[in-house]
Amino acid sequence: MCLAIPGLVEDTFFENDMYLATVNFSGVKRRICLTYTPEAKKGDYVLVHVGFALTVVNEKEAEETLKALAAMGENKLD
């Protein structure tokens, strides 16, 4: 099983012949490869796994996923 996290594309650019983006994950910004999602553009949400955007998702779906992840963090098993 893998876990893909939604993030907001803030900027796209090419570097060393690769299509990349700066993606914001609730305030944490990372450089992400857009090779599998060349249609992604600034303002889109993408699902990211190990540094690769796997798919573009709509804002509502991204927000629902982020809420579910936040709820999982609140229900830690101690």
N, C-alpha and C positions, 0 to 999 in steps of 0.2 A: 504494500500500500504506500502511496506517496501523498504528500500534503502540498497542495499548491495554494499560495497566499495571494489575494488580490492586492494590487497596487496601482496607483495613479501615475500615468506617464506624464512627466513634466517637460521633457525635452527629448528629441531624437537626433541622432547624428551618426555619421559614418566614421569609423576609425579602423585602419588596417584592413580595409575592404569588408568590414563587418558592420551591419546595421544594429546600432545600440540605442539605449534609452537611459535616461535618469528616471527612476521610478521611486515614488514616495509611498512608503508603507507606514502610515500613521505617524509621520514625522521622521522616520528613518529612511534616508535616501541611498539607493544602490544603483550601480551600473548594471543593466540587464541586456542580454542578447535578444534581439528581435528577429533572428533568422527564421523562426517558425511562425512568426506573426508579422509579416512585412506590411500588412494593412494597418497596423497600430500607429496611432498618431497622438500628438499632444492632446491631453484631456480624456483619453481613453483609459479604461481600467483593463488590466491584463492579469491573468492568473500566472504566477511565477513559481517555478520549481527549480532548485539548484542553479539559479542564475539565468534561466531561459524562460521567456514568456511563451506559454503553451497555447493560449487562446485569448481573444478579446472578449470581455463580458460587459454587460450593461451595468450602469451605476447601481441600480436597485439590487441586482444579484450580488455585486461586490459588497454593498453595505450589509446585506443579510448575512453573507459569509463572515464579514468582520465582526458582526454582533455575535454570531454563533461561536467564533473563536474567543471573543472576550468572555462570553459566558462559561466556556470551558476553563478558562484561566481562573475564574472566580470560584469554580467548583473543584478545587484541588483536592486530591486524596491525601490525607495526612496519616 
